[in-house]
Amino acid sequence: MDIEQGCYVVIFTNQLGADREGYDAMAARMIELSAEQEGFLGVKSVRDGLEGITVSYWESEAAIANWKANAEHAAAREKGRERWYMEYQLQVCKVERSYGFG
Amino acid sequence: MDIEQGCYVVIFTNQLGADREGYDAMAARMIELSAEQEGFLGVKSVRDGLEGITVSYWESEAAIANWKANAEHAAAREKGRERWYMEYQLQVCKVERSYGFG
């Protein structure tokens, strides 16, 4: 994953509720499906119990809009609000700089 | 935490190595210390075993630079590279839009 200045990132922080049935399969499917989208650069997702953070990286805002418009993704989001998520926050951000170690 | 367009966020994704002694105490201390800094807006951190993601939100790039220059933080980063982290990536990003549910 080569993340550079000018890329975009979606930060999705969330807290699950009590009903987790079907959640893990949906989450795994969304990771898989996002990776098939045009302009996808990479994704990292970590969950500890109810708390989760997923960051996905994209070439452009248009790529994010296309992913948001994906029908299967839209259905998963609706089910997430109805059933799985107690709360979530989402930020769309532009990468100013990026570096790493190791 | 009120995150709006124009705020900045630091995304820190990391993988720990085998030596974890002292890591959890350092990580907790850095969360605490970051929250005392000028321009700090909030932080979320999730770890699942070796994989971690921390996102911290800031009023400005200057606030991020000040936090980076904090001596205790700099010492922790150095120890992190020497001892705890197998690898990490860091992005400084500007928030374009933010919304939530719940």
N, CA and C atoms of all chains as a GROMACS GRO file, in nm:
protein
  612
    1MET      N    1   0.086  -0.120   0.000
    1MET     CA    2   0.000   0.000   0.000
    1MET      C    3   0.089   0.123   0.000
    2ASP      N    4   0.080   0.202  -0.104
    2ASP     CA    5   0.165   0.320  -0.117
    2ASP      C    6   0.079   0.445  -0.099
    3ILE      N    7   0.080   0.496   0.022
    3ILE     CA    8  -0.007   0.610   0.055
    3ILE      C    9   0.076   0.738   0.046
    4GLU      N   10   0.030   0.831  -0.035
    4GLU     CA   11   0.105   0.954  -0.056
    4GLU      C   12   0.015   1.076  -0.037
    5GLN      N   13   0.080   1.190  -0.032
    5GLN     CA   14   0.007   1.317  -0.025
    5GLN      C   15  -0.094   1.324  -0.139
    6GLY      N   16  -0.216   1.367  -0.106
    6GLY     CA   17  -0.319   1.381  -0.208
    6GLY      C   18  -0.414   1.263  -0.216
    7CYS      N   19  -0.378   1.149  -0.154
    7CYS     CA   20  -0.471   1.038  -0.142
    7CYS      C   21  -0.582   1.077  -0.044
    8TYR      N   22  -0.687   0.998  -0.043
    8TYR     CA   23  -0.796   1.019   0.051
    8TYR      C   24  -0.811   0.898   0.142
    9VAL      N   25  -0.860   0.925   0.261
    9VAL     CA   26  -0.880   0.817   0.357
    9VAL      C   27  -1.016   0.833   0.424
   10VAL      N   28  -1.083   0.722   0.443
   10VAL     CA   29  -1.207   0.718   0.520
   10VAL      C   30  -1.177   0.653   0.654
   11ILE      N   31  -1.203   0.727   0.762
   11ILE     CA   32  -1.184   0.676   0.898
   11ILE      C   33  -1.322   0.641   0.953
   12PHE      N   34  -1.341   0.515   0.985
   12PHE     CA   35  -1.470   0.468   1.035
   12PHE      C   36  -1.447   0.411   1.175
   13THR      N   37  -1.494   0.484   1.276
   13THR     CA   38  -1.483   0.437   1.414
   13THR      C   39  -1.623   0.399   1.460
   14ASN      N   40  -1.635   0.288   1.531
   14ASN     CA   41  -1.769   0.240   1.563
   14ASN      C   42  -1.773   0.161   1.693
   15GLN      N   43  -1.894   0.152   1.745
   15GLN     CA   44  -1.920   0.071   1.864
   15GLN      C   45  -2.040  -0.018   1.834
   16LEU      N   46  -2.021  -0.148   1.850
   16LEU     CA   47  -2.131  -0.242   1.826
   16LEU      C   48  -2.227  -0.246   1.945
   17GLY      N   49  -2.350  -0.288   1.917
   17GLY     CA   50  -2.447  -0.314   2.023
   17GLY      C   51  -2.444  -0.461   2.061
   18ALA      N   52  -2.551  -0.506   2.123
   18ALA     CA   53  -2.556  -0.643   2.177
   18ALA      C   54  -2.572  -0.748   2.067
   19ASP      N   55  -2.644  -0.714   1.961
   19ASP     CA   56  -2.675  -0.810   1.855
   19ASP      C   57  -2.561  -0.813   1.753
   20ARG      N   58  -2.483  -0.920   1.756
   20ARG     CA   59  -2.369  -0.928   1.664
   20ARG      C   60  -2.390  -1.035   1.557
   21GLU      N   61  -2.508  -1.095   1.555
   21GLU     CA   62  -2.532  -1.204   1.461
   21GLU      C   63  -2.517  -1.155   1.316
   22GLY      N   64  -2.432  -1.219   1.243
   22GLY     CA   65  -2.412  -1.184   1.102
   22GLY      C   66  -2.312  -1.071   1.080
   23TYR      N   67  -2.271  -1.006   1.189
   23TYR     CA   68  -2.184  -0.889   1.173
   23TYR      C   69  -2.048  -0.925   1.113
   24ASP      N   70  -1.984  -1.026   1.169
   24ASP     CA   71  -1.847  -1.057   1.127
   24ASP      C   72  -1.840  -1.094   0.978
   25ALA      N   73  -1.940  -1.168   0.933
   25ALA     CA   74  -1.944  -1.208   0.792
   25ALA      C   75  -1.963  -1.084   0.702
   26MET      N   76  -2.052  -0.994   0.745
   26MET     CA   77  -2.073  -0.871   0.668
   26MET      C   78  -1.945  -0.789   0.663
   27ALA      N   79  -1.879  -0.774   0.779
   27ALA     CA   80  -1.758  -0.692   0.784
   27ALA      C   81  -1.649  -0.749   0.693
   28ALA      N   82  -1.633  -0.881   0.696
   28ALA     CA   83  -1.532  -0.946   0.610
   28ALA      C   84  -1.568  -0.926   0.462
   29ARG      N   85  -1.697  -0.936   0.431
   29ARG     CA   86  -1.741  -0.918   0.292
   29ARG      C   87  -1.716  -0.774   0.245
   30MET      N   88  -1.737  -0.677   0.332
   30MET     CA   89  -1.716  -0.536   0.293
   30MET      C   90  -1.568  -0.508   0.268
   31ILE      N   91  -1.481  -0.571   0.346
   31ILE     CA   92  -1.336  -0.556   0.323
   31ILE      C   93  -1.302  -0.612   0.183
   32GLU      N   94  -1.355  -0.730   0.156
   32GLU     CA   95  -1.330  -0.797   0.028
   32GLU      C   96  -1.385  -0.714  -0.088
   33LEU      N   97  -1.509  -0.666  -0.073
   33LEU     CA   98  -1.575  -0.592  -0.180
   33LEU      C   99  -1.508  -0.456  -0.204
   34SER      N  100  -1.468  -0.390  -0.096
   34SER     CA  101  -1.403  -0.259  -0.113
   34SER      C  102  -1.275  -0.273  -0.194
   35ALA      N  103  -1.203  -0.384  -0.170
   35ALA     CA  104  -1.075  -0.406  -0.238
   35ALA      C  105  -1.091  -0.427  -0.389
   36GLU      N  106  -1.214  -0.456  -0.432
   36GLU     CA  107  -1.240  -0.475  -0.576
   36GLU      C  108  -1.274  -0.344  -0.647
   37GLN      N  109  -1.290  -0.236  -0.570
   37GLN     CA  110  -1.338  -0.111  -0.629
   37GLN      C  111  -1.226  -0.035  -0.699
   38GLU      N  112  -1.264   0.037  -0.802
   38GLU     CA  113  -1.173   0.126  -0.872
   38GLU      C  114  -1.121   0.232  -0.774
   39GLY      N  115  -0.991   0.254  -0.777
   39GLY     CA  116  -0.933   0.360  -0.694
   39GLY      C  117  -0.904   0.319  -0.551
   40PHE      N  118  -0.929   0.193  -0.518
   40PHE     CA  119  -0.898   0.143  -0.383
   40PHE      C  120  -0.746   0.129  -0.368
   41LEU      N  121  -0.693   0.177  -0.255
   41LEU     CA  122  -0.548   0.167  -0.230
   41LEU      C  123  -0.512   0.073  -0.116
   42GLY      N  124  -0.605   0.054  -0.023
   42GLY     CA  125  -0.574  -0.034   0.090
   42GLY      C  126  -0.671  -0.013   0.204
   43VAL      N  127  -0.670  -0.106   0.298
   43VAL     CA  128  -0.759  -0.095   0.414
   43VAL      C  129  -0.692  -0.161   0.534
   44LYS      N  130  -0.715  -0.103   0.651
   44LYS     CA  131  -0.673  -0.164   0.776
   44LYS      C  132  -0.789  -0.158   0.873
   45SER      N  133  -0.812  -0.267   0.943
   45SER     CA  134  -0.928  -0.275   1.030
   45SER      C  135  -0.890  -0.350   1.156
   46VAL      N  136  -0.921  -0.293   1.271
   46VAL     CA  137  -0.892  -0.357   1.399
   46VAL      C  138  -1.016  -0.348   1.486
   47ARG      N  139  -1.049  -0.459   1.549
   47ARG     CA  140  -1.161  -0.460   1.644
   47ARG      C  141  -1.115  -0.520   1.775
   48ASP      N  142  -1.158  -0.457   1.885
   48ASP     CA  143  -1.138  -0.513   2.018
   48ASP      C  144  -1.274  -0.514   2.085
   49GLY      N  145  -1.341  -0.629   2.080
   49GLY     CA  146  -1.474  -0.638   2.139
   49GLY      C  147  -1.572  -0.550   2.064
   50LEU      N  148  -1.633  -0.455   2.133
   50LEU     CA  149  -1.735  -0.370   2.070
   50LEU      C  150  -1.675  -0.256   1.991
   51GLU      N  151  -1.548  -0.221   2.019
   51GLU     CA  152  -1.486  -0.104   1.958
   51GLU      C  153  -1.410  -0.140   1.831
   52GLY      N  154  -1.438  -0.069   1.723
   52GLY     CA  155  -1.369  -0.096   1.599
   52GLY      C  156  -1.322   0.031   1.530
   53ILE      N  157  -1.209   0.021   1.461
   53ILE     CA  158  -1.161   0.129   1.373
   53ILE      C  159  -1.122   0.066   1.241
   54THR      N  160  -1.176   0.120   1.133
   54THR     CA  161  -1.136   0.079   0.998
   54THR      C  162  -1.092   0.203   0.922
   55VAL      N  163  -0.973   0.198   0.862
   55VAL     CA  164  -0.929   0.307   0.775
   55VAL      C  165  -0.909   0.249   0.635
   56SER      N  166  -0.973   0.314   0.537
   56SER     CA  167  -0.956   0.270   0.398
   56SER      C  168  -0.901   0.387   0.317
   57TYR      N  169  -0.812   0.354   0.223
   57TYR     CA  170  -0.737   0.454   0.146
   57TYR      C  171  -0.780   0.449   0.001
   58TRP      N  172  -0.794   0.567  -0.061
   58TRP     CA  173  -0.852   0.579  -0.194
   58TRP      C  174  -0.776   0.682  -0.277
   59GLU      N  175  -0.776   0.660  -0.407
   59GLU     CA  176  -0.706   0.752  -0.498
   59GLU      C  177  -0.769   0.890  -0.506
   60SER      N  178  -0.902   0.896  -0.488
   60SER     CA  179  -0.974   1.022  -0.512
   60SER      C  180  -1.105   1.022  -0.434
   61GLU      N  181  -1.164   1.140  -0.424
   61GLU     CA  182  -1.298   1.148  -0.363
   61GLU      C  183  -1.402   1.078  -0.451
   62ALA      N  184  -1.380   1.079  -0.582
   62ALA     CA  185  -1.473   1.010  -0.674
   62ALA      C  186  -1.476   0.860  -0.644
   63ALA      N  187  -1.360   0.804  -0.614
   63ALA     CA  188  -1.354   0.661  -0.582
   63ALA      C  189  -1.435   0.631  -0.455
   64ILE      N  190  -1.427   0.722  -0.358
   64ILE     CA  191  -1.505   0.705  -0.233
   64ILE      C  192  -1.654   0.715  -0.262
   65ALA      N  193  -1.692   0.810  -0.348
   65ALA     CA  194  -1.833   0.826  -0.385
   65ALA      C  195  -1.885   0.701  -0.457
   66ASN      N  196  -1.804   0.645  -0.545
   66ASN     CA  197  -1.844   0.522  -0.615
   66ASN      C  198  -1.864   0.407  -0.518
   67TRP      N  199  -1.775   0.395  -0.423
   67TRP     CA  200  -1.785   0.288  -0.324
   67TRP      C  201  -1.909   0.309  -0.237
   68LYS      N  202  -1.936   0.434  -0.203
   68LYS     CA  203  -2.056   0.462  -0.123
   68LYS      C  204  -2.182   0.425  -0.200
   69ALA      N  205  -2.179   0.441  -0.332
   69ALA     CA  206  -2.297   0.414  -0.415
   69ALA      C  207  -2.315   0.265  -0.446
   70ASN      N  208  -2.215   0.183  -0.417
   70ASN     CA  209  -2.226   0.038  -0.441
   70ASN      C  210  -2.349  -0.017  -0.367
   71ALA      N  211  -2.433  -0.092  -0.439
   71ALA     CA  212  -2.563  -0.135  -0.383
   71ALA      C  213  -2.545  -0.229  -0.263
   72GLU      N  214  -2.451  -0.321  -0.274
   72GLU     CA  215  -2.431  -0.416  -0.162
   72GLU      C  216  -2.376  -0.343  -0.039
   73HIS      N  217  -2.290  -0.244  -0.064
   73HIS     CA  218  -2.236  -0.163   0.045
   73HIS      C  219  -2.348  -0.080   0.111
   74ALA      N  220  -2.434  -0.022   0.029
   74ALA     CA  221  -2.544   0.059   0.082
   74ALA      C  222  -2.638  -0.026   0.168
   75ALA      N  223  -2.666  -0.150   0.122
   75ALA     CA  224  -2.753  -0.240   0.199
   75ALA      C  225  -2.688  -0.277   0.332
   76ALA      N  226  -2.556  -0.298   0.329
   76ALA     CA  227  -2.484  -0.332   0.453
   76ALA      C  228  -2.487  -0.215   0.551
   77ARG      N  229  -2.472  -0.093   0.500
   77ARG     CA  230  -2.476   0.025   0.588
   77ARG      C  231  -2.613   0.038   0.654
   78GLU      N  232  -2.718   0.014   0.574
   78GLU     CA  233  -2.853   0.027   0.629
   78GLU      C  234  -2.876  -0.077   0.739
   79LYS      N  235  -2.832  -0.199   0.713
   79LYS     CA  236  -2.848  -0.304   0.813
   79LYS      C  237  -2.763  -0.273   0.937
   80GLY      N  238  -2.647  -0.212   0.914
   80GLY     CA  239  -2.561  -0.173   1.025
   80GLY      C  240  -2.631  -0.074   1.117
   81ARG      N  241  -2.697   0.024   1.059
   81ARG     CA  242  -2.767   0.124   1.141
   81ARG      C  243  -2.888   0.062   1.211
   82GLU      N  244  -2.957  -0.028   1.142
   82GLU     CA  245  -3.077  -0.090   1.200
   82GLU      C  246  -3.044  -0.187   1.311
   83ARG      N  247  -2.931  -0.257   1.295
   83ARG     CA  248  -2.911  -0.377   1.376
   83ARG      C  249  -2.782  -0.380   1.458
   84TRP      N  250  -2.669  -0.347   1.394
   84TRP     CA  251  -2.542  -0.380   1.459
   84TRP      C  252  -2.478  -0.266   1.536
   85TYR      N  253  -2.483  -0.147   1.479
   85TYR     CA  254  -2.405  -0.039   1.539
   85TYR      C  255  -2.484   0.036   1.645
   86MET      N  256  -2.422   0.050   1.761
   86MET     CA  257  -2.474   0.141   1.862
   86MET      C  258  -2.446   0.285   1.817
   87GLU      N  259  -2.325   0.306   1.768
   87GLU     CA  260  -2.289   0.437   1.715
   87GLU      C  261  -2.168   0.423   1.623
   88TYR      N  262  -2.155   0.519   1.535
   88TYR     CA  263  -2.032   0.526   1.455
   88TYR      C  264  -2.005   0.670   1.415
   89GLN      N  265  -1.879   0.696   1.383
   89GLN     CA  266  -1.840   0.825   1.326
   89GLN      C  267  -1.756   0.796   1.202
   90LEU      N  268  -1.768   0.884   1.106
   90LEU     CA  269  -1.696   0.866   0.981
   90LEU      C  270  -1.637   1.000   0.938
   91GLN      N  271  -1.510   0.997   0.903
   91GLN     CA  272  -1.446   1.116   0.846
   91GLN      C  273  -1.384   1.083   0.710
   92VAL      N  274  -1.407   1.170   0.615
   92VAL     CA  275  -1.336   1.164   0.488
   92VAL      C  276  -1.226   1.269   0.495
   93CYS      N  277  -1.102   1.226   0.470
   93CYS     CA  278  -0.986   1.313   0.492
   93CYS      C  279  -0.892   1.307   0.373
   94LYS      N  280  -0.817   1.414   0.357
   94LYS     CA  281  -0.713   1.419   0.253
   94LYS      C  282  -0.576   1.402   0.319
   95VAL      N  283  -0.496   1.315   0.264
   95VAL     CA  284  -0.364   1.288   0.323
   95VAL      C  285  -0.269   1.404   0.291
   96GLU      N  286  -0.214   1.462   0.395
   96GLU     CA  287  -0.118   1.572   0.379
   96GLU      C  288   0.024   1.519   0.371
   97ARG      N  289   0.054   1.417   0.455
   97ARG     CA  290   0.184   1.349   0.447
   97ARG      C  291   0.174   1.212   0.511
   98SER      N  292   0.265   1.127   0.472
   98SER     CA  293   0.260   0.988   0.516
   98SER      C  294   0.402   0.936   0.530
   99TYR      N  295   0.429   0.863   0.637
   99TYR     CA  296   0.559   0.798   0.648
   99TYR      C  297   0.548   0.674   0.734
  100GLY      N  298   0.652   0.596   0.734
  100GLY     CA  299   0.644   0.471   0.806
  100GLY      C  300   0.779   0.427   0.857
  101PHE      N  301   0.775   0.316   0.928
  101PHE     CA  302   0.894   0.256   0.990
  101PHE      C  303   0.879   0.105   0.980
  102GLY      N  304   0.988   0.039   0.949
  102GLY     CA  305   0.987  -0.108   0.949
  102GLY      C  306   0.938  -0.167   0.818
  103MET      N  307  -1.648   1.492   2.146
  103MET     CA  308  -1.550   1.524   2.042
  103MET      C  309  -1.626   1.577   1.920
  104ASP      N  310  -1.600   1.700   1.884
  104ASP     CA  311  -1.671   1.763   1.772
  104ASP      C  312  -1.574   1.782   1.656
  105ILE      N  313  -1.576   1.687   1.564
  105ILE     CA  314  -1.482   1.688   1.453
  105ILE      C  315  -1.549   1.750   1.331
  106GLU      N  316  -1.486   1.854   1.279
  106GLU     CA  317  -1.547   1.925   1.167
  106GLU      C  318  -1.446   1.941   1.053
  107GLN      N  319  -1.497   1.984   0.941
  107GLN     CA  320  -1.412   2.016   0.826
  107GLN      C  321  -1.303   2.113   0.869
  108GLY      N  322  -1.180   2.083   0.827
  108GLY     CA  323  -1.069   2.172   0.859
  108GLY      C  324  -0.986   2.128   0.978
  109CYS      N  325  -1.040   2.034   1.058
  109CYS     CA  326  -0.959   1.973   1.163
  109CYS      C  327  -0.852   1.884   1.100
  110TYR      N  328  -0.758   1.844   1.181
  110TYR     CA  329  -0.654   1.751   1.135
  110TYR      C  330  -0.659   1.622   1.216
  111VAL      N  331  -0.615   1.516   1.152
  111VAL     CA  332  -0.615   1.386   1.219
  111VAL      C  333  -0.483   1.315   1.190
  112VAL      N  334  -0.431   1.250   1.291
  112VAL     CA  335  -0.314   1.165   1.275
  112VAL      C  336  -0.359   1.019   1.284
  113ILE      N  337  -0.334   0.944   1.178
  113ILE     CA  338  -0.368   0.801   1.175
  113ILE      C  339  -0.239   0.724   1.198
  114PHE      N  340  -0.237   0.647   1.303
  114PHE     CA  341  -0.118   0.570   1.340
  114PHE      C  342  -0.156   0.422   1.341
  115THR      N  343  -0.111   0.349   1.239
  115THR     CA  344  -0.137   0.204   1.232
  115THR      C  345  -0.005   0.133   1.260
  116ASN      N  346  -0.011   0.027   1.339
  116ASN     CA  347   0.114  -0.035   1.383
  116ASN      C  348   0.101  -0.183   1.409
  117GLN      N  349   0.215  -0.247   1.406
  117GLN     CA  350   0.223  -0.389   1.441
  117GLN      C  351   0.336  -0.407   1.544
  118LEU      N  352   0.302  -0.466   1.657
  118LEU     CA  353   0.402  -0.489   1.761
  118LEU      C  354   0.487  -0.611   1.728
  119GLY      N  355   0.606  -0.613   1.786
  119GLY     CA  356   0.690  -0.732   1.778
  119GLY      C  357   0.671  -0.819   1.902
  120ALA      N  358   0.768  -0.904   1.930
  120ALA     CA  359   0.753  -1.003   2.038
  120ALA      C  360   0.766  -0.940   2.176
  121ASP      N  361   0.850  -0.837   2.189
  121ASP     CA  362   0.876  -0.776   2.319
  121ASP      C  363   0.772  -0.670   2.350
  122ARG      N  364   0.683  -0.702   2.443
  122ARG     CA  365   0.576  -0.608   2.475
  122ARG      C  366   0.592  -0.547   2.615
  123GLU      N  367   0.702  -0.579   2.680
  123GLU     CA  368   0.720  -0.532   2.817
  123GLU      C  369   0.722  -0.379   2.824
  124GLY      N  370   0.635  -0.325   2.903
  124GLY     CA  371   0.628  -0.181   2.920
  124GLY      C  372   0.545  -0.109   2.816
  125TYR      N  373   0.503  -0.182   2.714
  125TYR     CA  374   0.431  -0.116   2.603
  125TYR      C  375   0.297  -0.058   2.647
  126ASP      N  376   0.217  -0.141   2.716
  126ASP     CA  377   0.081  -0.096   2.750
  126ASP      C  378   0.083   0.029   2.838
  127ALA      N  379   0.177   0.034   2.932
  127ALA     CA  380   0.188   0.152   3.020
  127ALA      C  381   0.227   0.276   2.939
  128MET      N  382   0.322   0.258   2.846
  128MET     CA  383   0.362   0.371   2.761
  128MET      C  384   0.244   0.418   2.677
  129ALA      N  385   0.171   0.324   2.617
  129ALA     CA  386   0.059   0.361   2.530
  129ALA      C  387  -0.048   0.438   2.609
  130ALA      N  388  -0.078   0.390   2.728
  130ALA     CA  389  -0.177   0.458   2.812
  130ALA      C  390  -0.129   0.598   2.850
  131ARG      N  391   0.001   0.610   2.880
  131ARG     CA  392   0.057   0.739   2.917
  131ARG      C  393   0.051   0.837   2.798
  132MET      N  394   0.077   0.788   2.678
  132MET     CA  395   0.073   0.877   2.561
  132MET      C  396  -0.069   0.927   2.532
  133ILE      N  397  -0.169   0.839   2.554
  133ILE     CA  398  -0.309   0.883   2.539
  133ILE      C  399  -0.338   0.996   2.638
  134GLU      N  400  -0.296   0.974   2.762
  134GLU     CA  401  -0.318   1.073   2.870
  134GLU      C  402  -0.247   1.205   2.840
  135LEU      N  403  -0.120   1.194   2.798
  135LEU     CA  404  -0.038   1.312   2.773
  135LEU      C  405  -0.088   1.390   2.650
  136SER      N  406  -0.128   1.318   2.548
  136SER     CA  407  -0.178   1.386   2.427
  136SER      C  408  -0.301   1.469   2.459
  137ALA      N  409  -0.385   1.416   2.549
  137ALA     CA  410  -0.510   1.486   2.584
  137ALA      C  411  -0.485   1.616   2.659
  138GLU      N  412  -0.364   1.634   2.712
  138GLU     CA  413  -0.330   1.758   2.783
  138GLU      C  414  -0.275   1.865   2.690
  139GLN      N  415  -0.253   1.831   2.563
  139GLN     CA  416  -0.188   1.925   2.472
  139GLN      C  417  -0.286   2.029   2.417
  140GLU      N  418  -0.232   2.145   2.392
  140GLU     CA  419  -0.307   2.253   2.327
  140GLU      C  420  -0.355   2.205   2.189
  141GLY      N  421  -0.482   2.230   2.161
  141GLY     CA  422  -0.534   2.196   2.028
  141GLY      C  423  -0.578   2.051   2.011
  142PHE      N  424  -0.569   1.973   2.118
  142PHE     CA  425  -0.615   1.833   2.114
  142PHE      C  426  -0.768   1.830   2.110
  143LEU      N  427  -0.823   1.748   2.020
  143LEU     CA  428  -0.970   1.738   2.009
  143LEU      C  429  -1.023   1.603   2.053
  144GLY      N  430  -0.942   1.498   2.043
  144GLY     CA  431  -0.991   1.366   2.082
  144GLY      C  432  -0.901   1.258   2.028
  145VAL      N  433  -0.918   1.137   2.081
  145VAL     CA  434  -0.838   1.024   2.036
  145VAL      C  435  -0.920   0.896   2.048
  146LYS      N  436  -0.899   0.806   1.955
  146LYS     CA  437  -0.957   0.671   1.963
  146LYS      C  438  -0.847   0.572   1.930
  147SER      N  439  -0.842   0.465   2.008
  147SER     CA  440  -0.735   0.368   1.991
  147SER      C  441  -0.790   0.228   2.012
  148VAL      N  442  -0.761   0.139   1.920
  148VAL     CA  443  -0.807   0.001   1.930
  148VAL      C  444  -0.690  -0.090   1.900
  149ARG      N  445  -0.674  -0.194   1.982
  149ARG     CA  446  -0.570  -0.294   1.959
  149ARG      C  447  -0.631  -0.432   1.962
  150ASP      N  448  -0.590  -0.516   1.868
  150ASP     CA  449  -0.625  -0.658   1.870
  150ASP      C  450  -0.495  -0.735   1.856
  151GLY      N  451  -0.441  -0.778   1.969
  151GLY     CA  452  -0.314  -0.850   1.967
  151GLY      C  453  -0.202  -0.760   1.920
  152LEU      N  454  -0.137  -0.797   1.811
  152LEU     CA  455  -0.022  -0.719   1.763
  152LEU      C  456  -0.064  -0.598   1.681
  153GLU      N  457  -0.188  -0.599   1.629
  153GLU     CA  458  -0.232  -0.493   1.538
  153GLU      C  459  -0.302  -0.380   1.613
  154GLY      N  460  -0.260  -0.258   1.587
  154GLY     CA  461  -0.322  -0.144   1.652
  154GLY      C  462  -0.349  -0.030   1.555
  155ILE      N  463  -0.457   0.043   1.581
  155ILE     CA  464  -0.485   0.168   1.509
  155ILE      C  465  -0.521   0.273   1.613
  156THR      N  466  -0.454   0.388   1.606
  156THR     CA  467  -0.488   0.502   1.690
  156THR      C  468  -0.513   0.621   1.599
  157VAL      N  469  -0.626   0.688   1.617
  157VAL     CA  470  -0.651   0.812   1.544
  157VAL      C  471  -0.666   0.924   1.647
  158SER      N  472  -0.590   1.031   1.627
  158SER     CA  473  -0.602   1.146   1.716
  158SER      C  474  -0.637   1.269   1.634
  159TYR      N  475  -0.722   1.354   1.692
  159TYR     CA  476  -0.780   1.469   1.621
  159TYR      C  477  -0.726   1.598   1.682
  160TRP      N  478  -0.696   1.695   1.596
  160TRP     CA  479  -0.627   1.817   1.637
  160TRP      C  480  -0.686   1.938   1.565
  161GLU      N  481  -0.677   2.051   1.633
  161GLU     CA  482  -0.731   2.176   1.576
  161GLU      C  483  -0.652   2.225   1.456
  162SER      N  484  -0.521   2.197   1.453
  162SER     CA  485  -0.435   2.256   1.350
  162SER      C  486  -0.311   2.170   1.331
  163GLU      N  487  -0.239   2.196   1.223
  163GLU     CA  488  -0.111   2.128   1.203
  163GLU      C  489  -0.009   2.173   1.307
  164ALA      N  490  -0.021   2.299   1.352
  164ALA     CA  491   0.071   2.349   1.456
  164ALA      C  492   0.055   2.269   1.585
  165ALA      N  493  -0.068   2.232   1.618
  165ALA     CA  494  -0.092   2.152   1.739
  165ALA      C  495  -0.025   2.015   1.726
  166ILE      N  496  -0.030   1.958   1.606
  166ILE     CA  497   0.036   1.828   1.582
  166ILE      C  498   0.187   1.843   1.595
  167ALA      N  499   0.241   1.952   1.540
  167ALA     CA  500   0.386   1.976   1.548
  167ALA      C  501   0.430   1.993   1.693
  168ASN      N  502   0.349   2.064   1.772
  168ASN     CA  503   0.381   2.081   1.915
  168ASN      C  504   0.381   1.948   1.988
  169TRP      N  505   0.283   1.866   1.958
  169TRP     CA  506   0.275   1.734   2.022
  169TRP      C  507   0.394   1.647   1.981
  170LYS      N  508   0.431   1.655   1.854
  170LYS     CA  509   0.547   1.578   1.807
  170LYS      C  510   0.675   1.623   1.879
  171ALA      N  511   0.683   1.752   1.913
  171ALA     CA  512   0.803   1.807   1.977
  171ALA      C  513   0.807   1.782   2.128
  172ASN      N  514   0.698   1.736   2.185
  172ASN     CA  515   0.695   1.706   2.329
  172ASN      C  516   0.805   1.605   2.364
  173ALA      N  517   0.885   1.636   2.464
  173ALA     CA  518   1.004   1.555   2.493
  173ALA      C  519   0.968   1.413   2.537
  174GLU      N  520   0.866   1.400   2.620
  174GLU     CA  521   0.827   1.265   2.667
  174GLU      C  522   0.773   1.182   2.550
  175HIS      N  523   0.700   1.249   2.460
  175HIS     CA  524   0.647   1.182   2.342
  175HIS      C  525   0.761   1.139   2.249
  176ALA      N  526   0.858   1.226   2.232
  176ALA     CA  527   0.972   1.192   2.145
  176ALA      C  528   1.050   1.073   2.200
  177ALA      N  529   1.067   1.069   2.333
  177ALA     CA  530   1.138   0.956   2.395
  177ALA      C  531   1.060   0.826   2.376
  178ALA      N  532   0.928   0.836   2.388
  178ALA     CA  533   0.843   0.716   2.369
  178ALA      C  534   0.851   0.667   2.225
  179ARG      N  535   0.853   0.759   2.129
  179ARG     CA  536   0.863   0.718   1.989
  179ARG      C  537   0.995   0.647   1.962
  180GLU      N  538   1.102   0.702   2.021
  180GLU     CA  539   1.233   0.641   1.999
  180GLU      C  540   1.238   0.499   2.057
  181LYS      N  541   1.184   0.485   2.178
  181LYS     CA  542   1.179   0.352   2.240
  181LYS      C  543   1.089   0.259   2.158
  182GLY      N  544   0.983   0.314   2.103
  182GLY     CA  545   0.894   0.233   2.018
  182GLY      C  546   0.966   0.175   1.900
  183ARG      N  547   1.048   0.256   1.834
  183ARG     CA  548   1.122   0.207   1.717
  183ARG      C  549   1.230   0.107   1.757
  184GLU      N  550   1.294   0.134   1.871
  184GLU     CA  551   1.402   0.045   1.917
  184GLU      C  552   1.352  -0.090   1.966
  185ARG      N  553   1.233  -0.087   2.026
  185ARG     CA  554   1.194  -0.202   2.107
  185ARG      C  555   1.060  -0.266   2.070
  186TRP      N  556   0.955  -0.184   2.056
  186TRP     CA  557   0.820  -0.242   2.054
  186TRP      C  558   0.763  -0.265   1.915
  187TYR      N  559   0.786  -0.171   1.825
  187TYR     CA  560   0.716  -0.180   1.696
  187TYR      C  561   0.795  -0.261   1.594
  188MET      N  562   0.727  -0.356   1.534
  188MET     CA  563   0.780  -0.425   1.417
  188MET      C  564   0.770  -0.329   1.297
  189GLU      N  565   0.657  -0.263   1.287
  189GLU     CA  566   0.640  -0.163   1.182
  189GLU      C  567   0.526  -0.070   1.219
  190TYR      N  568   0.529   0.049   1.161
  190TYR     CA  569   0.414   0.139   1.174
  190TYR      C  570   0.405   0.230   1.054
  191GLN      N  571   0.286   0.282   1.031
  191GLN     CA  572   0.264   0.385   0.930
  191GLN      C  573   0.188   0.500   0.996
  192LEU      N  574   0.217   0.618   0.950
  192LEU     CA  575   0.153   0.736   1.007
  192LEU      C  576   0.113   0.830   0.894
  193GLN      N  577  -0.011   0.876   0.899
  193GLN     CA  578  -0.057   0.978   0.804
  193GLN      C  579  -0.112   1.098   0.880
  194VAL      N  580  -0.072   1.215   0.836
  194VAL     CA  581  -0.134   1.339   0.883
  194VAL      C  582  -0.233   1.381   0.774
  195CYS      N  583  -0.359   1.402   0.814
  195CYS     CA  584  -0.466   1.425   0.716
  195CYS      C  585  -0.551   1.544   0.758
  196LYS      N  586  -0.612   1.605   0.659
  196LYS     CA  587  -0.706   1.714   0.684
  196LYS      C  588  -0.849   1.661   0.666
  197VAL      N  589  -0.935   1.690   0.762
  197VAL     CA  590  -1.072   1.641   0.755
  197VAL      C  591  -1.152   1.722   0.653
  198GLU      N  592  -1.207   1.651   0.555
  198GLU     CA  593  -1.288   1.716   0.453
  198GLU      C  594  -1.436   1.720   0.494
  199ARG      N  595  -1.482   1.610   0.556
  199ARG     CA  596  -1.618   1.607   0.612
  199ARG      C  597  -1.626   1.497   0.716
  200SER      N  598  -1.725   1.512   0.802
  200SER     CA  599  -1.739   1.422   0.917
  200SER      C  600  -1.886   1.407   0.949
  201TYR      N  601  -1.928   1.285   0.974
  201TYR     CA  602  -2.066   1.265   1.020
  201TYR      C  603  -2.073   1.139   1.105
  202GLY      N  604  -2.187   1.124   1.172
  202GLY     CA  605  -2.198   1.011   1.263
  202GLY      C  606  -2.340   0.962   1.273
  203PHE      N  607  -2.354   0.856   1.352
  203PHE     CA  608  -2.482   0.791   1.375
  203PHE      C  609  -2.483   0.746   1.521
  204GLY      N  610  -2.595   0.764   1.585
  204GLY     CA  611  -2.611   0.711   1.721
  204GLY      C  612  -2.562   0.807   1.827
   0.00000   0.00000   0.00000
